[in-house]
Amino acid sequence: MASDPEVVVFTDQSDWHTAAVLEALDRRGVAASAVNLADCAFAIGDGRPGVALAGCGGRLPRGVLVRTIGRGSFEQVTLRLGLLHALAALGVVVCNSARAIERCVDKSMTSFLLARAGLPTPATWAGESPVEAQDQLTRAETDLVAKPLFGSRGRGLRRLAPRTTLPDDGGEGGVWYLQNYVGADRDWHDLRALVIGDRVVAGMTRWGVGWVTNRHQGARCEGMEVTPALAGLAVAAARAVGAVHAGVDLIADRAGRLTVLEVNSMPAWSGLQAVTPASIADALAADLLDRIAGHG
């Protein structure tokens, strides 16, 4: 591995996804390495570049692909996002940007930006007041789904019936994120579209064993035809949050209309790759290198 990589893949774990992207870059003759953001730092003054990346020989790469930023304290995550902001300010191509990651990690901001862009998304309420949250549940005409604001992989989701009593656990981290349930009562499934650049490169249907249709909760993945309508909605959802690549989760509501549930700026794709003939890692590598070339 070259000591001064042209491209860095930020990840906190050496997983299959990272290896696939590094291999795709290597096939293109691009020196690349995996780096943990936790091993990086701000280095300011005394002729230093402002940011020091582990294993980069004191130089900055031309581009970075953010696979994961890793778990950590509020201070640690803030520092890592700050490093991504700084790299972009120093002229490094960062995919996805810190701003896009911040918008997607916070589900309430994702919902706000989707609605502001005029895209179909479930009615949502998010706040800290249990009194207001109870009022939302009391006045609801359909089930509400309580989600962790920073959750992933379908963990921590709860379906609450209208006019019932709100759980007294204070919500997730003191925040209630409540969203209208728009799925079916049987044959549970949703759709995942992977956006890279301005197109959907792959899509799948996730068939759940229950109403939570996430692969990590036992859902079965099946390849699907990506229609122009679905592709257009998924690309628009990624643009709404400023992501250049994203996993967009959609579902058909009870009237059959496609609705955007979430946008993931650091999506895994092993399940999707298993039902897709094209190499997702190759598509990610090619898109990043095109952006680097266009950046000058």
MARDRENTOR-176498 format. One record per residue: residue in one letter; x, y, z of N, C-alpha, C in turn. Coordinates in steps of 0.1 Angstrom, whole numbers, plus 5000, padded with zeros to 4 digits. Layout:
AXYZXYZXYZ...
//
This chain:
M500849885000500050005000500950125000A500650224992501450344991501350425004S502450495007502450565020501650695019D501550745007500850875004499650844995P498550795000497450764991496750884984E496350854972495550964965494150964971V493650854976492250844981492250774994V491450815003491350755017489850715018V489650595024488350545027488250555043F487450635048487250645062486350545067T486850465077486050355083486650325096D485750275105486250235119486350085119Q486150015108486249865108486649825094S487449725094487949665081486949565076D485849615070484849525066484849495051W483949405047483849365033483649485024H482849585028482549705020483849775017T484649805027485849885026486849805016A487049675018487949595010487449604995A486149604993485649604979486049734972V485849844980486149974974487649994972L488449944981489949954979490349874967E489749754965490149674954489649744941A488549804941488049874929488949994925L489450064935490450174933491750124928D492150004934493449954930493449904915R492249854911492149804897492249924887R491950044892492150164884493450234886G494350164893495650224895495750334904V494850344913494750454923495250404937A496250474942496750434956495650484966A495250384974494250414984494450334997S493950395008494150325021492950345029A492650255039491550275049492150345061V491450445066491850525077490750535087N490950525100489950545110490050695114L488950765113488850905117489250925131A489150825140489550845153491050855155D491850815144493250825144493750955137C492851045134493251165127493051285137A493651395133493651515142493751645135F493351745142493651885137495151915140A495851965131497251995133497452135128I497452235136497352375132498552455136G499152535127500252615129501552545127D502752615128504052565126504252495113G503552555103503652505089502952375086R502152325096501352205093500052235085P499552135078498452165069497052195075G496952175088495652195095494952065099V495151965091494551835094495651725091A495751635101496751525099496051395099L496151325088495451195086496451075088A496050985096496950865099497350795086G498650765085499150685074499250765061C499150895061499150965048500451045046G501551015054502851075052502851225053G501951285060501951435061501251505050R500851435040500151495028498651465029L497851545022496451525022496151455009P495151365009494751294997493951384988R493651344976492851424967491351404970G491051284975489651264978489451164989V488351164996487951065006486551015004L486350895007485050825007484750795022V483650845027483350825041482450695042R483050585046482250465048481550465061T482250495072481650515085482550615093I481950685102482650775111482850715125G482150605128482350535140481550595152R481250505161480550545173481550625182G480950705191481850785200480950875208S481650945217480951055225480551165216F479651255221479251375214480551455209E481551465218482751535215483551465204Q483651335205484351265195483751265181V482451255180481751255167481851405162T481651505170481851635166483151665160L484251615166485551635161485751565148R485251445146485351375133484651445122L483451495125482751575115483451705112G484051765122484851885120486051855111L486651745112487751705103487251695089L486151635087485551625073485251765067H484651855076484451995071485852055067A486852035076488152105073488752045060L488651915058489251865046488651925033A487351945034486652005022487152145020A487352215032487852355031489252365025L489952255027491352245022491452195008G490252175001490252134987490151994985V489951904995489851764993488351734990V488151644980486851604976486351504987V485251534994484751455005483351405001C483251265001481951204997481651095008N480551115015479651235015480251345023S479751465021480151575029479751565043A480451635052480051635066478551685068R478251785059476951845060475851745057A476051665046475151565042474951455053I476151415059476151315070475351365082E475551495086474851545097473351555094R472951585082471551585079470851455079C471651345075471051215074471051145088V472051165096472151105109470951155118D470551275116469451335123468151315115K467351215119466251175111465251295111S465151375121464151485121464551585110M465851615108466251705098466051645084T466251515083466051445070464551465066S463651445076462251455073461851595069F462451695076462251835073462651875059L463851825055464351855042463651785031L463151665033462351595023461051675021A460351705032459151775031459351915024R460451985028460652115022460952115007A461451995003461751974988460451934981G459351914988458151874982458051734979L458851654986458851504983457851434993P457251334989456351264998457051185009T456651215021457351155033456251155044P456251055053455251045063455151175072A453951205076453851315086454651285098T455351385104456351355114456251465125W456451425137456651525148457851475156A458751575160459951535168460151655178G460251615190460551715201460851645214E461051725224461451675237460351665247S459151735245458151735254457251615254P457251535265456351415265454851455265V454551575270453151625269452751635255E453551705247453251725233453251595225A454151505229454251375222452951295225Q452551305237451251235241450051295233D450051425232449051495224449051445210Q450251425204450251375190449651235189L449951155199449451015199447951015202T447451105210446051105213445251155201R445751245193445051295182445251225169A446151125170446551045157445350965152E445250955139444250875132444750745127T446050725128446750605124447850575134D448350455134449450415142450650515140L451350545151452650615150453850525152V454850555145456150485147457050575155A457550525167458550595174459950545171K460750635166462150595162463150665170P464350595171465450675177465950775167L466250895171466651005162467950965154F468850885161470150855155470150705152G469050635151469050485150469450435136S469750305135470050245123469650095124R469650025112469349885111468049835117G467149925118465749895123465649875138R466749915145466749895159465950005167G465249965177464550055186463250115180L462750055169461450105164460250055172R459250135175458050095182456850145175R455850065174454650105167453550135178L453050255178452150295189450750315183A449750255189448350275185447750405189P446850465181446250595184445550585197R445550705204444850725216445250625227T446450575227446950495238447950585246T448450525257449350605265450750595261L451450705260452750705256453650635266P454550545261455550485270456150585279D456450545292456950645302458450645303D459150595292460550585293461350705288G460550815285461150935281461650945267G461350845259461750845245463250805244E463750815232465150775230466050905232G466850895243467751005246467051135249G465751125254464951235258464251305246V464251235235463651295223462551195218W461451245214460451165207460351205193Y460651105184460551115170459351025165L458251085162457051015159456651035144Q456350925137456050935123454850845120N453950895112452750815108453150685102Y452550575106452850445100452050445086V452750415076452150425062452250285055G452750185062452850055056451649965057A451749845052450649755052450449675065D449449605067449149525079449549375077R450049345065450549215062451349225049D452049115046452949115034453849235035W454549255046455349375049456549375040H456749495033457949515025458149655022D459349695020459749825015460749815005L461249925000462149934989463450004993R464549964988465850034990466450064976A466750184974467350234962468750294965L469750244958471150304960471450404950V471550534954471850644945473350664946I473950674934475350714932475350824922G475750944925475751054916474251094913D473951094900472651134896471751014891R472050894896471350774891471250674902V470250584900470050474909470850354903V471850304910472650194904472050054908A471250044918470649924922469449944931G468649844931467449854940467049714945M466349704956465849574961464549594969T463849494969462649484978463049404991R462649455002462949385015461649335021W461549205021460349145027460549105042G459749165050460049155064459249035070V459748985082458948885089457948955098G458049085099457149165106457049305100W456549405106456349535100457649615099V458749575107460049635105460749555094T460949625083461449555071462949585068N463749555078465149575077465849445076R466849435068467649305066468149255079H468649345088469149305101468149265111Q466849285107465749235115465049115109G465849045100465348925094464648935080A464649055074464049075061464748995050R464048955040464548885029464748985017C465948985011466149085000465949014987E465349094978464949044965465249154955G465849124944466149224933464849274928M464849404923463649464917463949544905E462949574897463149664886463049804891V463949884888463950024892463150104881T461950154884461150224875461650374874P461350444863461750584862461150664874A459950634878459350714889460150694902L460450564905461150534917462550604917A463250584905464550644904464550794906G463650864900463551004901463251054915L462450974922462151014936463350984945A464050874943465250844951466350944949V466650984936467651084933467251214939A466051254939465551384944465751384960A465551264966465651254980467151274984A468051214977469451224980469851374978R469351434968469751574965469151664977A468051634982467351714992468251725004V469051625007469951625019471351655015G471651675002472951704998473951584997A473351464996474251344995474451314980V475751274977476051234964475951084962H475951014973475550874972474750844985A473750764984472850734995471950614993G471650555004470650445004469350515008V468350504998467050575001466050465003D465350475014464350375018462950435014L462150355006460850405002459850295005I458550335005457550245007456250285000A455450194996454150234990453150255001D452450365001451450385011450250305008R449150315016448050235014447250265001A447550384995447050424982447950384970G449050314974450050274964451050374959R451050494966451950604962453350584969L454350604962455750584968455950704977T456550664989456850764999458250735005V459050845007460350835012460350825027L460950715032461050695047462350755052E463450725047464750765052465750775041V466850855044467950865035469250835043N470050735039471250695047472450745039S473250825045474450875038475650795039M475550685047476750585048476150445048P475450415036474750285036475650165034A475350055040475949925037475249875025W475949785018475249735005475549585003S475849505013476149365011474849295007G473649325013472449265009472049304995L472249434992471849474978472849414968Q474049404971475049344961474649204958A474149134968473748994966472648974956V471849074953470749064943470949154931T472149204930472449304919473749254911P473649244898474749194890475949294889A475649424889476749534888477449544901S478749574900479549604912479349734918I478749744930478449864936479749934940A480749864945482049924948482649994936D482649924924483149994912482450124909A481150124911480350244908480750354918L480950324930481350424940482750474937A483650384934485050424930485050514918A484250474908484250554895483650694898D482550704906481950834908482950924916L483650864926484550944934485651004925L486250914916487350954908486851064898D485651054893485151154884485051284891R484651284904484451414911485851474914I486851384917488251434919488751494906A488451434894488951484882488251624878G486951624881486251754879486551864888H487151824900487451924910488752004906G489451944896490652014891491951974899
//
